[in-house]
Amino acid sequence: MITCGERLRELRKERGLSAKELGEIIGVNERVLTYYETNERQPRFDMLIKLADFFDVSMDYLFGRTDCRTVKRN
């Protein structure tokens, strides 16, 4: 199963962003973002929400629990 870090790196690269650029956008330094992407650290819940909102994906997608990027809405 894909990890949150792998998914995050994949999403960042799809947008053509460097780790430094994404870090500036979400308010963390490049090193912290690299820790997230290599699964050395896990983002706090508020950061996970910020990342999911920025990339317009569901939390389940970000966690690798599904390959469906969005939440089905009623």
C-alpha positions in Angstrom: 0.0 0.0 0.0 1.2 3.5 -0.8 2.3 5.6 2.1 1.2 9.2 2.9 4.7 10.4 2.2 4.8 8.7 -1.2 1.4 10.1 -2.1 2.5 13.6 -1.0 5.6 13.5 -3.1 3.5 12.3 -6.1 1.1 15.1 -5.7 3.8 17.7 -5.3 5.6 16.5 -8.4 2.3 16.5 -10.4 2.0 20.2 -9.6 5.6 20.8 -10.7 6.6 22.1 -7.2 9.9 21.7 -5.4 9.8 20.7 -1.8 10.9 24.3 -0.9 8.1 25.8 -2.9 5.4 23.6 -1.4 6.9 24.2 2.1 6.5 27.9 1.6 2.9 27.5 0.4 1.9 25.4 3.4 4.0 27.1 6.0 6.8 24.5 6.8 10.4 24.5 5.8 11.8 22.2 3.1 13.4 19.9 5.6 10.1 19.2 7.4 8.4 18.5 4.1 11.2 16.1 3.2 10.6 14.3 6.5 6.9 14.0 5.6 7.7 12.6 2.1 10.2 10.1 3.5 7.9 9.0 6.3 10.4 10.0 8.9 7.7 12.2 10.5 3.9 12.3 10.2 2.1 15.6 9.6 -0.2 16.8 12.4 -3.9 16.6 11.7 -4.2 20.3 10.8 -1.4 20.0 8.3 -3.0 17.0 6.7 -6.2 19.0 6.2 -4.2 21.8 4.7 -2.4 19.4 2.3 -5.6 17.7 1.3 -7.3 21.1 0.7 -4.3 22.4 -1.3 -4.2 19.3 -3.6 -8.0 19.0 -3.6 -7.9 15.4 -2.6 -9.6 13.3 0.1 -7.8 12.4 3.3 -8.3 8.7 2.3 -6.5 9.4 -0.9 -3.7 11.2 0.9 -3.3 8.2 3.3 -3.2 5.8 0.4 -6.5 4.1 1.5 -8.1 4.7 -1.9 -7.1 5.6 -5.4 -10.1 7.9 -5.8 -8.9 11.4 -5.3 -12.2 13.0 -4.3 -14.9 12.4 -1.8 -18.3 11.4 -3.2 -20.8 14.1 -2.2 -24.5 13.7 -2.0 
